[in-house]
Amino acid sequence: MNIGAIEIQPVIDGLLLSRLSSTKPIDDPAQLDLQGRHAGRDRMFRPDGMLESTLGGFLVRAADRVVLVDAGAGQPLVDGYTAPVIDVDDADDPIAEVYRSRGLSDEAIRRIAEMFAGVELDQGHLPESLAALGVHPDDVTDLVITHLHFDHIGWATADGAPYFPNAAIRCAAADLDYFLGRADEEATTSLIFRAPTAAQRLAPVLDRIETWEADGPLMPGIDVRLAPGHTPGSTVVVVSDGQQRALLLGDIIHCPLELMDDDFNLLVDHDQELANRVREAYARELEGTDVSVAAAHFPGLRFGRLLPGETTRRWTFLDD
């Protein structure tokens, strides 16, 4: 993808297969049909309702900057990943105990256990993906993070040291405050995905983190726009050259259906009502424009455009 003289390339780290709660059934044939018509060969939802989410980031070459937007889930687990078994009837089950401490009923925890039972996670491929693009970790000048969930900060560090030794690390101040403070989801995320918490992951690079508190330019050709809801500091990255623009949406959406249908969204947000408003605002802004759009978990991290439709908006990937 070229935006004027700026080049944007996907950098794939792996794949996450999960079952998420949503405002409409994701195994509904009508919904599956909708994404099939407008998402080409890449249906993110399987017929059983499981969601296939690509993990990784985007390499942006702008003038003399080599910028990585998001950094995947991190180093592969030594013994591979196995979905956790959450035993609600075991008083010592660590995941159930965390959910109980938040006031969830056993019935609610059983539903969560069912959701995570089929999770599959493949991670650790970002270094080889960068190498295929001719990029060494030393070459990266900036790591821009749309939000601080584990699958976006994974390669900020490796083996307790900065993975990109010459890179400034940039994120929203609101996210850094939240995730270094008391982010409730961190305990369960760490247990379920066997990942360090954000505080643990970022400890070796805290002295090089630069933050933004408002919309504005980061460097020539790259701006940030706060889009809170998924996390307190969730951010959209805007890449532009002249009149051409591309938007990297981070996790304000996880699949094109969330832009196509205002009544459809995946219930994975810190502030659900605010996240819904943000999604709807971006859908209105993007509908019928020539702005290229990608989100952090689209299949193959491919770009697309949001098209107007009679009853629902339509989506097309640019290489369909």
N, C-alpha and C positions, 0 to 999 in steps of 0.2 A: 504494500500500500504506500503510495507516494502522495504527500500533501505538499504541492509545490516542490521545493528542493529538499523537503524533509522526508526521510524514509522511516516507515513503521513496519516492524516484522514481529510475528509471534514467536515466543520462546516458551516451549512446552515443557512442563516439569512432570506431568503425570495425569492421572484420571481419578476422580472420586465418583463412586456409584452409591447413591443414597435414596432414601424414601423420605420426602418432606411433606409436611402438612401444607394444605393450600385452601384457598377460598372456594375453589371449584374442584370436582374430582379430576385428578390427573390421569385416571384410567378411563375417563369418559370417551367413547369412540368419537364424539363430535369434536372434542378438544384435540385428540390425537390426529384426526383428519385435518383439522385446521392447521396444526403445525406441519403436517405432511405437505399440504398444498403450498405453504408459504415458507417453509424452511428446507425445501429441497430434500436431498438425500439424508440430511442430518437431523433426524428426530431426536431431540434431547431426552424426551420421555419414551421409555420402552412401553410395550403394551401392558406390562404388569405394574406400571406406575413408577418404576424406578427412574431416577434422573441421572443421566451421565454428564458429569461436569468436568470439563478440561481444567487442569491446573497449570499455572505458569505466569507469564507476564508479557510485556511488549517492549521490544528494543526500539528506541527512537534515536535516530542520528540527526541531530540538528546543529548545523555549523560545526563547531569544534567540540560539541558535547556528545557523549555516548551515554544515553539515559535508559535505565531499565525501570519500567513502571510495573511494580509488584514483582515478587520474588518467589512465587511458588510455595510448596509445603516443606521443602528442605531435604536434608540428607535422607537416603533410604533407611528404613529400619533394618537392623542387622538380620533379624529373623523373620522379616516380612510382616505384613499386617493381617491380623485376624480380628473380625468384628467382636466387640465385647459382648458378653452375656450378662445382662443386668437381672439379678435375681431379687425380685421385690420381697420375697418371703425370707430372705437371708438378712437378718438384722445387721450383719457386718459387711454387706455388699457396699463397697466404697462409693459407687456411682449413685445407687439408690439412696444412700445416706446423705449425699450432697443435695439431691432433689428434695428429700424429706426436710432438710434444714431450711429450705426455701418455702416450706408450707404446702408442697404438692401432696395430693392424696395418693394412696397406693394405686388406685385406678388410673390416675394420670401418669404415674411412673410406668405402669404396665404398657400404656400406649406409647410412651417414649421408648421403652425397651423394644417393642415391636418395630418401631421406626428405625432403630439402629441395628437391628438383628441382621439385616442383609447388606450392611455397608461394606464396600470394597474400596481399598485405597492403594494406588500405585504412585509413588513419588520418587524424586531423586534424579530426574533426567535433565534438569535445567543446565548443568554444566556442559553436557554433550550437545544440547540444543544451541547454546551460545557458541560452542566450538564450531558447529556446523555453519554458523554465520560469520566465522572468522574472528570471533571476539573472545579475548582472554579476560578473566576477572580483573586483572590490572588495568584493562582498557576502559572499564566502566567509570564514568566521571560522577554520575549521580544515580542514586536509587530513590525513586519517588514512590511512596506507598499510599495507595488509595484508602486503606484502613488497616488496622493492626490485627486482624484475625490470623490464625496460625498459618493458613494456606496462602497468605500474601506476604509474609515476612520470613519464610522458611530459610532462604539463602542469604538473609542479612548477615548471618554468622554461620560458621561451620566449625565443629570441634573446638568451640569456645573462643573463636577468634573471628575478626571481620572476614567475610568471604570476598568482598570487593575492597581491597586495601586502600585504594585511592579515591573511593567514592564518598561524597557527602550523602547523608541519608536524610530524606525530607518527608515529613508527614504533618497532619493537622495537629495543632496543639491540643484540641479537645480530645482526640483519640489517645494521644500520649498520656494526658492527665488521667483519662479513664482506665486505660489498660495498665498503667503503672500503679494505679490506685486499687480500687476494689471493683473489678469487672466481674460480675457474678458468673458469667458463662465460662470464665477461664478455667475454673476447677473442673467442670464436666468436660469441656473441650480437651483439656490436657489428658484426662483419664480415657475418654472415648477414642481419641486419635493418637494417643501415646506421644503427644507433642509437648515440648517445653511451653510454659506460659510466655506471654509477650515480655514480661519483666525479665524472665530468665534468658529468652532468646536475644533480647536487645541489650542486655547488660554489657557485653564487650564493646558496644558501639554507641553507648549513651553520650559520650563526649563529642561525637560527630553528628548528632541528630540536630537538624534545623527544622523549625516548625513554621506553619502559617496559621493565622487566626482569621483571615478573611479572604475573599476572592481576590485574585490578582495574578500578575506574571511571576513565574519562577525563574525563567530565563528566556531569551529570544525564541519565539515559536512555541513555548509551552506555558500555559496558564492553568490555574486551579480554580475550581468552583465548589464551595462547600455544599454538600447535599446530605445533611444529617438525617438519620432515621435508622438505617441499617446498623450503624454505630454512631456515637455522638459526633465524630469528625469525618464521617464518610465523605469522600471527595470525588468529583469528576475531573479528569484531566483533559484539557482542550489543547489539541495540536493544530497550529494554523500557520499558513504562509499566504500572505495576500488575502484574497477572498475565499480561499479553500480552507476547510475545517474538517477535523475528525474528532470524535469524542470517545474517550475511554471511560466507560461508566463504572468501573469497579464492580461493586456488588449492589448498586442501587436496583439492578434487576439481575436475575440469574438465567432467564431464558426469554426469547423474543415475545412469548405470549403475554408477558407482563407489560409490554408496551402496546400490544395489540388490543388488549381487552382490559379496561379499567377495573372490571370486577374480578379479574384473576390476579392473584399474587401468592407467592410462597411465604409462609408465615415464619420467617427466620430473622426478624428485625428487632433491634433493641427498642425502638419506639415505633410500633406498628402504624399508628395513625399518621405520624409525621412521614414515615417512609412511603406510605400510600400517596400522600399529597405530593411528595417529591417525584415519584414515578409518573403520576398523572400530569404533572407540570412538564416533565421532559417529553412525554408522549405528545402533548399538544405542541411543544416547541419543535419537535423533530418531524412530525407528520407532514409528508409531502415535500420535504426539503431535499437538497442534494448532499446533506451532511452524512458522512460515513460514520458508522457507530459500531463499536465492539464492547462487549462486557467481559468481565474477567473469567467467566466460565462457559462462554459460547463454544460450540464444537470447533476444535482446531483453532480457537481464538480468531475466528474469521469475522470480517466486517460485513455489515449489511446496511439497508436503509428501510425506513418506516414509510409505507405508502398509505394513502387514504383509501378507505373502503366504504361501502354503503352501510353496513351494519357494524363491522369491526375493521380496525386498521389492518393492513396487510404488511407482511415482512418479506424481504428478499435478501438472501446473501449475495454479495456482489459477484461471486464466481459461479452462481447457478446458471 
